[in-house]
């Protein structure tokens, strides 16, 4: 999916109508679905937080990006950096949520200037004012009439690619992945053994706990000991047969 570039294609409209309750396409990134659905929908939900965590608004007019609840300028959400105050709920009730509503009327040197935090958060303490005003000072936004753009990732194009998603998803696990990869695929084992070990390392072998997740119904009892439920940890570690072997 190329975020923000193809919202009107047929597949995008069908997905939006079926799963997003008619929300605007740029609001889909803010949806946190909880209901269970089809296998396709459940798999999509599995990666929704990952997509959200690496999405952000490139702010221009400030009329689409939400001040507290969105990531913008490739920086974390303010709600993650600062405790949500009680007044935050009052701002929502008054529909004071967009970035532009926190700007002064007059820009300086073609850059937007922020209203003093004391004006929109009177219940905070002095240190909190200093912290958030310093954070906002680092988020320089040039005066512009263009619409805000929803972007993804950390490349200049700002569109979703499976290559960048793979790098972001596994960057923290790269060392472990390389170690496991070498031990399995360069060990001289038979291919069927290496394949099994690779699936085992990814927790993808078809023990009954994994089969049930795919929607199938059947006996979850271990066929070796006929005592405990069959899971990867049981099959490979705690089953009496595994311990004997």
C-alpha positions, 0 to 999 in steps of 0.5 A: 500500500502506498500511503496517501497516494491511491485512496480512490482505487477500487480495492481501497474503496472496498477495504474502507467500506468494509472495515473502516465504517466509511471513515476518511482515508487519512483517518484510517491510520488512527483506527485501532480495531478491536473486533475479531473478523476474518483471517485476512482482517485479523492478519491485517490487524497484526501489523496495524500498530507497526504501520501506525508507529512509522507513519507521520504527518508532514505539516503544512497548513496544520489542518489535518494533523492532530496536535496531541494524538498524531505523529508529525514531522517524523517525531513521536506523538506529544501524547507519548512524550507528555502525560495527557492532561485533563484539559486535553479532553476539554480541548477535544470537546471544543474541537481544538485538536489540529496543529494550526490551532496552537499557532500564533496568528503572525508567523516570524521569518516565514515560520509558524510560532507557537502560542505559549503553553500557559494559554492552552495548558494552565494546570501545568507546572513551570518545568512542564511548560519549559519541556513542551515549549522546548519540544515545540521549538524543535518542530519548525514549520514553514508558513504554507497553504498546502495540505498536510501530507500523510507520510510513511517511513524515513525515506524522502518519498514517504511511501510504504514499501515492503523493503523498508518495512522489512528493514524497520521490522527486523533492524533490532533483531538483525544480529540474532537473525544473522546468527540463527541464519548461519547456524541453520543454513550453513551447518550442512544439515539435510534441507528438510531438517534446516527447513524444520529448524527455521520454521521452529525458530520463527514459531511456525511449525504446525503444533495444535496451538498454531493450527487453532489460530488458523481456525481449525478445530481438533484435539489440542492434546499432545499425541506423544504424552497424551497429557498436556496440550500441544505447543511448541514449548511443550513439544520441544522441551517439556514433553516427557518424550522430548526430555527422554530424547 
